[in-house]
Amino acid sequence: MTSKCKEWRIKEMELVKKLFGPVDMTEGTPWQKIALFTVPMLLGNIAQQLYNAVDSVVVGNYVGDNALAAVGSAGPILNLLIVLFVGISMGASIMVSQYFGARNREALSHTVGNCIVLTVIASAIVMVAGTAAARPLLCLLNTPDSILDWCTSYLHILFLGCIGMAFYNILSGVLRGLGDSVSALIYLVVASVLNIILDLVFVLMFQMGVMGVALATVIAQTISALLCFWKLMRMRDLFDLKWRYIRWHKKYAGKIVQLGLPSGVTQAIISMSMIIVQSLTNSFGEQFIAANVIVQRVDGFAMLPNFSFGTAMTTYAGQNVGAGDYKRVSKGAKQGTLLAVGSSAVITGLILLFGKGLMGIFTNTASLVDLSMRMMCILAPGYIAMAVIQSFSGVMRGAGDTMTPMWISIFQTLFLRVPLAYGMCYATRTETLPNGRCECLYLSLLLAWIIGAIITSVFYVKGRWRKKSITK
């Protein structure tokens, strides 16, 4: 091999490492690092959102509106019972980012190993508890008899195959903590394409209906989890993934749970509130339930920039807190929040302009499209407020303060959104609208988001998060 070929080969390897390796966010211009990390993760989140969206499109167009309502009604229960995964993933991401920033190889190896142990335990719990609780919870929510069996079958398959979902969420959290958002993107795109193919095969060819889309999701998520594990096995320059590290270690497992538990509790509270509000949603009938599903699917995409920036800020803050550079954390927090707000403003405008076309993807029923768009117009401005919440909460979590965002979320959800939803619906009851106006469900959420953004900003400025680092 000539010297010129060797030089090109070295440059090629450096480019691959730069694209697919971990990103050190303790150096360089903050907003550029945040943006470069966020874009692949945003694309990955879009791919992940396709799981639910494709399921809804296929079911809504080829099975019917009631089947679409069944998939949507199952969502809050699914979210409630996977909070363990959310908690472990957040705890893993925070610890990995801080130990990576501190250049602590031994602690990083123990952290990754204990994430794997905790994932196996959490999967077993969810598999048993979720399968047993699915139908009773659906009955408790007054799920219409016309969709009850479909909801139950959908949830049973997802819970029985939850180990793939668990490992993908948690191992991708480890990759994000290392600053690697590109690998997770690629693996998720592969899984999303597979999910689309399997959806069409199971529903159109084998006529499996709702059960088919659930099975397709389980298989696709398992593939993405295996790819994440393969990637971690190849990152020997950063940590060791040996059997002596893949065992219960009280110090590391306990810290993962301690840091992740507030995020898990937050997700549980949000899911419980969704279940409580779902009961109110169900009182408006099958068409509004189906409209709510469509809004949730569009909302899922609209919220992706906010969630992506929030996760990016967690990694950014974690690495720089690990390195002890708090001045850089504050600088990045301001720049990252401005990027998030700008992105959300653009998303809001696009929804208001093209939302009706998006709604039409999920159903051919014109009245259902109109109802969905009316609800979406109420909700759209709230995405700007959510940009502030996610960015500042991400900074606090990355610094090790996971309790403050939890308490804010609990207040915003339980003491604002739920009472406002029921109170406003009650106040607008008439003889022709015995359950009140359905718009109140979305107006209550908008108000809760705006107030939550104000509270989150105040607590970020107070700065208690600066004293929570695990590496001190």
Secondary structure, DSSP 8 states (H G I E B T S, - for coil): --HHHHHHHHHHHHHHHHHHS---TTSS-HHHHHHHHHHHHHHHHHHHHHHHHHHHHHHHHHT-HHHHHHHHHHHHHHHHHTHHHHHHHHHHHHHHHHHHHHT-HHHHHHHHHHHHHHHHHHHHHHHHHHHHHHHHHHHHTT--HHHHHHHHHHHHHHHHTHHHHHHHHHHHHHHHHTT--HHHHHHHHHHHHHHHHHHHIIIIIS--HHHHHHHHHHHHHHHHHHHHHHHHHT-TTT----TTTSS--HHHHHHHHHHHHHHHHHHHHHHHHHHHHHHHHHTT-HHHHHHHHHHHHHHHHHTHHHHHHHHHHHHHHHHHHHTT-HHHHHHHHHHHHHHHHHHHHHHHHHHHHHHHHHHHHH-S-HHHHHHHHHHHHHHTTHHHHHHHHHHHHHHHHHTT--HHHHHHHHHHIIIIIHHHHHHHHHHT--SS-TT--THHHHHHHHHHHHHHHHHHHHHHHHTGGGG--S--
